[in-house]
Amino acid sequence: MTKGVNSVLSLTLLISTALVSVLGCAEGKTEPPAEQTAPAGSAVPLVLKESWDAYVARFIQKDGRVIDYKASGITTSEGQAYAMLRAAWVGDRATFDKTFLWAKNNLNSGIRNDSLWAWKWGQDKDKQWRVLDKAFATDADQDAALALILASIAWKNQSYAEHAHLMLRDLWTLATVEAGGQRYLLAGDSLCQRNLCRINPSYYAPYAYRIFGKFDKSRPWNNLVDSSYKVLQIVSGFADTKLPADWVQLNRDTGEIQPAASKDNKFSYDAFRVYWRVALDRDLFQEPRAAPYLDQTLAWLSAKWSKDHKLAASISKTGKPLADYESLEMLAGLAPALKDQSMFKRIESSYSKGVWADKDNYYLQNWAWFGTALYRGYLGPFELVRSR
């Protein structure tokens, strides 16, 4: 981890300047409300640095493996990618390198014939530690590719850039499909049966595709920006609440988006990430479709929160609570989208000495961190990557 405020400040300025130069983006003029805005080039907020240090100590082994204690100690490609993205965000090159190297050596090399990562690694029935499912999960690989792009610029490392290009090449080939005259993001390489593919709306990350498009000019990544907003608008129309479902289906012959099985129609631990991703696209690139989407589809939820100051961790398409407990990670994803101070205070109140609530909950620790960074307006290496 980079030590000292001056070092962090210098690194943030270096990343910001390099991103503007390499990606060809200019700083925008629209800013979030003053209470949420971090000045350009500002140091990493203490809560983000402190919680990152605690996460590294608790969840990341010395060899770079990220452990999910709530799931029998398994490791996922998602966990490795989150660690890489956060490490790049705060300027921790040592942790970035070891988490990337572990993933490359254990989730790809000798496992797959491309540059993508097997999604699940753990202990098998014979007590052997190995890949348990070699299918890739698109959200993890695109987060890893994005982290590599940011790292290649921050630390002027060509090998990061080269690996990012390889991952983008394989993501485009294996994780996108042309259907009905438009390019769509698939969730992975094991989720299609005949012409129907299960897709996950929360994987759609329009801010990432804009950056990919600047970095990899050989492929029209901006097509995925358009299909992202199209898919999100359609799937929100499936629910009385207007909230997106965790999973839906794509007909890859026609491009039609359809509801998935009833068990997948809830707004829950997957779908809340939609709002964080759209909010980041709003704040980073001033996307004109972002704010209307947030306003239209969060009206029911915002009213529910204002009335009860509580949200069920899982909500049916009719608005029925499907759980009798809250999800702090959901609130963390929603708070920056709604710019809701009371919701953010609920997250803050659960924080103590580098940890939000449950010290063993890897998913919560990641999403509370991402939500806090975005709510506070600290975008780290993204800080000056804004379009006019």
NORHU-V711571 format. One record per helix or strand of 2 or more residues. SS is the DSSP state (H for helix, E for strand). FROM is the first residue (numbers start at 1). TO is the last residue. If there is no record, write none. Layout:
ss	from	to
SS	FROM	TO
SS	FROM	TO
This chain:
ss	from	to
H	5	23
H	34	36
H	46	59
H	69	71
E	74	76
H	77	90
H	93	108
E	120	123
E	129	133
H	138	154
H	158	175
E	176	179
E	182	185
E	192	193
E	196	199
H	201	203
H	206	215
H	222	236
E	248	251
E	257	259
H	262	264
H	273	285
H	288	297
H	299	308
H	328	338
H	341	349
E	351	352
E	355	356
H	362	375
H	380	382
